[in-house]
Amino acid sequence: MTTDLGPFAPTRQWMRTHPLATDAVLAFGAFVAMVVGSFASPHGPHGPTFGTRAPEPFSLLLMLLGAAALVFRRRRALAVLAVTCGLSLLELTTGEPRAPVAMCAVIALYTVAARTDRPTTWRIGLLTMAGLTGVAMLAGPLPWYAQENIGIFAWTGMAAAAGDAVRSRRAFVDAIRERAERAERTRDEEARRRVAEERLRIARDLHDVVAHHIALVNVQAGVAAHVMDKRPDQAKEALAHVRDASRSALNELRATVGLLRQSGDPEAPTEPAPGLGVLDELVDTFRHAGLPVEVIVQLDGTAEAGALPAAVDLAAYRVIQEALTNVRKHAGSGAKAEVSVVRVGPSVEVTVLDDGGGSAGPGPEPADPGGGHGLLGMRERTGALGGSCFAGPRYGGGYRVHAILPVG
């Protein structure tokens, strides 16, 4: 939070960087004002007159000592107040005519009030007001009701009030500045969090796309290599599936990476994100790869996919894609899979089952620490929507993946 001071900004900056020099200038100004005020008499025939009296040498010495003490008002505020009050009391009891040495105590009291808390200001302010005013009324040469005595009471009270007001304003400005800085930090942290979430989402999409299509390419390429010599027609069909899978992988990678383009880049992707509407096409790719898959979709009481939120639709598609990819990679050669998408109350439940093909091979995820991140990606994807995902072996063999996605 900044304040535009116009032509006074350089002076304000200099005062902040040179506090001791600023206090020295203030002390000199206070000394000049006290000396000039000591030549004025408030009891002239027609009001205050100037030049009708002169201060005594001792009063000039007290004013000089009081002004010199003000140079250190920021470093030792309470000590400077005590010194200036002592000099003021000495002048009030001995000075005739009286010199305005109490001006030093007024400035020192303002400094104390501006640099301490309110209870301290009240205690010290009342003590200073009562002490100086009481001594001036009772021990001074003037009557107790003289305007000079009332003036000491008024000036010390105004100094304490002004210092407390300045302190309150500084605390208010500091609080606003601290809130603004905290809000700025919060915005930066939120922006970094959103960037991290977006990176994680893109990484999950890339993993799902690459894992699915590359697994199919690997299987079909192995089939083609195995039957190339004896059954060339079947090898050509497998290679055609390899070509289709690789083309689909490239298209999905292009659409996913296109999210990272800048706003002015050409050829931004316009294809919709995959969902349950293209589930049949996804399942067909696995069937062509030799994995029998049965599909049951029951949403909103019909056998067709209903209108789901885009995030839920995409998450359900990716869970099925990753689960079937794991079945094809890790289940036995004769494995079969079942896919069900059912609307249950406010949620959509996605279940992918396989019978393991009667083999005792590993499950859909490698057991070693350096394995893939498919199950983790499915859990993160469903968790981001407020859902859950469970994956584990089935009783009697095979594997089960069950995801619950809240529609709301």
N, C-alpha and C positions, 0 to 999 in steps of 0.2 A: 504494500500500500504506500503510495507516494503522494506528496503534496506539491503542487506547482506553485512556487514562490516567486516566479518571474525574475525580475532583476535582483532580488534578494537571495536567490538560491546560492550563488557563490559565497556570499557572506555567511549564510547559514552553514554551508559546508565547512568553511574555515573555522567557524566557532566550534563545530563538533570535533574537528581534528586538532584544535589547539585550545583545550579547556582552560589550562592555566593562564595563557595569555588573555583569554576572554575574561576570566575573573580579575586579572590585573587591571584591564581596562575598566571593568565595572567598579573596582575598588577606587581607581583614580577618579571616576565620575562621581562616586559617592562622596569622596573627600572634597572635591570642588563644590558639590551641592551643599555639604555641611558648612564649609567655610563661608560661602555666599549667604546661606541662611543665617549664620551667626551675626551678620551685620544688619539684619532686619529686626525691627521692634514691633510687636503686635499691639502695643499700647500707645500709639501716636494719637494726637488730638483729633485727627480725622481718619483714623484707621491705621493699619500697618504702614510703617515708614521704613525707608532703607537709608542706611548711613548714619543713623543717629546714635549707634553704639558700635563697639568693637570687641571681639572676643579676647579673653585673657590668654597669655602664653600657655598656661597649663591646659586650658580648654583646647587650644590648637594641638598640643601634644596628645591629648586624649583622642581627638578626631583623627590624627595621623596614625595612632596605634590601632584604632578601630578599623580604619580603612585598610591598613596593612594586614590585619587579621582576616579580612574578607577575601584575600587572595587564596586562602586555603579552605574556603567554605565548602567545596565539594569533597575534599579529602578528609577533613575532620569537621563535619558539620556541627556536631554537638559541642566539641571543644571550642569552635569559633563562636557559637552562640553563648557559651559560658563566659568567654573573654569579653565579648562585646557587651553582654549584660553587666558584667562587673565594671567596665569602663563607663557605661551609661549610669549605673548607680553612683559611681564616684562623682560624675558630673552633676547629677541631680542634687546631690547633697552639698556640693562645694561651689558649684559654678554660680557666679553673679556678675554680669547677666548670664543666664543659662544658654549654652550652645547645644545645637541639635545632634549630640553624640548618639542619641537613641536611634537615629536612622541606621546605624550599623547593626544594632540589635534587631531592627525590623527586617533588614535584608537577611540576616542569619536565621531568624525564625522562619522566614519564607523558605529558605533552603532546606531546613530541617523538615518542615511540613511536606515539601515536595519530594523528599527522598525517604520518608518513613511511612508507616501505616497510620491509619486514622486514629486508633486509640492513643498511640504515642503522640500524635499531633495534638489531640485534645489535652492530654496531661501536660505536655511541655508548653503548649500555647496558653493554657489557663494559668500555669505557674508563672510564665514570663509576664503576661498581662497583669496579674495580681501583684507580682513583685515590683515591677517598674512603676505601675500606677500608684500602688500603696506608698512606696518610698517617696515618689514625687509629691503626693498629697500631704504626707505626714512629716517628712524630714526636709523638704525643700523650702526655699525662702518665700515662695509664692503661696497665696491662699489655696486651700484644698480644692476649691471649686474653679480655679483658674483654667482658662481654655487650653493652656499648654498641657496641663495634667490630663484633661479629657482627650486631648489630641493623642497623647501617648497610648491611652487605652484603645482608641479607635484604630490607630495605625498598627498596633500589634495584633489586634483582632483581625483586621483586614489581611495582614500578612499571613497569618495562620490559615485563614479561609482560602486565600488565593493559592497558597502552596498546596493545600489539600485538593483544590479543584484541578490544578495542573497535574498532580499525581494521579487523580482519577481519570483524567483525559488520557494520560500516557498509558495507563493500564487498559483503558478501553481500546485505544489504537493498537496496542500490542496484542490484545485478544483478537481483534479483527484480522490483524496481519497473520497471527498464528493459525486462525481458522482458514484464511485464504491459502496459506502454505500447506496446511493439512489437506484441504480440498484438492489442491494441485497434486500433492503426492498420491491422494486417493485416485484421482483421474489417471495418473500415470500407471499406478498399480493395476487399475481396472483395464487399461489399454493393454498392458503387458499380459494380463491374465487372458483377455480375449484373444490376443495373438497366439498365446500358447495353446488355448483350446482349439483355435482354428487350425493350427499346425497339427495338433493331435488328430483332429477330424480328417484332415487331408491325408495324414499318414495312414489312418485306418482304411480310408477309401482305397489308397494305393495298394495297401497290403491285400485287401479283399480282391481287388481286380487282378493283381499280378498272381496271387496264390491260386485263384480259381482257374484262370486261363492258362497259366504256365503248367499247372498240373494236368489239364486236359491235353495240352500240346505234348507234354512228356508221355502221357499214356498212348495217345494216337501215334506218335512217332515210334514208340516201341512196338506197337502193333504192326505198323508199316514195315519196320525193319524185320520183324519176325516172319511176315507172310510175303515179303517182296518176291522171293524166288518161286514159291509154289503157287500162290494165289495173287497175281498182280492186280486183279480187279479189286479185291478187298484192300490191297495196299494203296491203290489210287483213292479209294473211298476214305481211308484213314488219313491220307495226306490232304484230301479236301477238307476233312474236319480240322486238321491242323491249320490249314489256311483260314478257315472261318473263325476258329478260336483266336488265332493271332490277330486277325483283322478286328474282331470285337475287343480284344485287349488294347490294341492301339487306339481305337475310337474312345474307349472309356478312359484310357490314360490321357488322351488329348483333352477330353472334357474335364477331367479332374485337375490336370495341370493348368488348364485354361483359367481356373479360378485365381491363379497367381498372377495373371496378366494385369497390367495397368489399364486404367480406364480408357486411354487413347489407343491401345493396341488394336490392330485389325484382327478380324476373324475370331472374335470372342465367341465361345461356345454358346449355342442356343438350345441344345438338346436337353429335354427334361431328364431329371435324375431317375435312375431305374427304380422300379417299385413292383408291387405284387401284380400290376397289370401285365408285366412281361415275365411273370413267373413261369409260364409254360415254355417260353423260349429258353430260359435258364435250365429248366429240367430236361429239355430236349438235348442240350449239350452233354449232360451227364448220361443220358440214355444212349446217345451215339458213342460215348466212351465206354459203354459196356456195363453201366450201373443201372439196374432196374430201379425205378423210383415211382412210388404211388403218391398221389397228391390229393389232399382233401382241404378245400377252402370253404369255410362257413362263416360268413360275416353278415351281420344284421338279418339273420334268418334266411339268407339266400345262399346259393352255391357260388355266387360271384363276389369278387372283391368290392366292398363298398367304398364309400368316400372316406378315406382315412387322412389324417394330417400328413403333410409331406414328410416330416421327420420320422413319424412312426412307420409310414409306408416304406421309406428307404431303409430304416433300421431292420424291419422284418425281412426285407429282401436280402440285405447283407448277412443277416444271421443265417438264413437258409443257404445262401451261397457259400459261406465259410464252412458251415456244418457239412454240406454235401461234398465240398472239396476235401475236407478232412476224411470223410468216409471213403472217398475214392483213393486217397493217398495211403491210408493207414489200415483200412479194413481188409478182410480177406478177399480173395479173387472172386468168390461166389457170393459176395455180400449183396443184400438188398436194402433199400432205404424207403422210409415212409415219411412224408411231410404233411403236417396238418397245421392249418391256420384257422383258429376258432375265436370268435368274439364271445367273451365271457364277461357280462356286465360292462363295467367301464374300461375294460382292458382287452387287449388282443394277445392270445397265447399262441406262440409258435413252438412247435415240437418237431424235431427231426430224430428219427430212430433208425438204427441199422442192426442187423442180426449178426454182424461180424463175420459172416461167411463160414462159420465153423472153425475159424483159425484162432490161434492164441496169440496173434501178433499184437503189436502195440496199439494203443488207442489212437484217437484222432490227433492228439498232440504228443510230440516226442517227450519222453520223460527226462531227458538230459537238460541241464540248465541252459544250454545254448540253443534250445528248440525255438519253434516259431512263436508268434504272438497272436494266433487266431483266437483262442479262448479269451485272452486278455482283451483283445479288441472288441469281441462280442460283449463282454461284461462292461467295458467302458462305454460302448455305444448305447446299451440298454440303460446303464446307470445314468447317463447324461439326460435321459428322458424321464427319469424317476422310476424306472422299472428294475427288473432283476433278470439274471441269467444263470442257469444251473447246467453243468455238464458233468457227466460221470458214467461209469460202466453200468450196464443193465444186468439184472439178475438172469443168469442163464447164458450170458454172452452178448456181445454187441455194445453199443454206446447210445446214450440219450442226451440230447441237447434240448433244453426247455427254457424259453424266454417269455417273460411277461412284460408287455408294453402298454402303459396307460394311454388311452386314446385322448384323454383330456390334457 
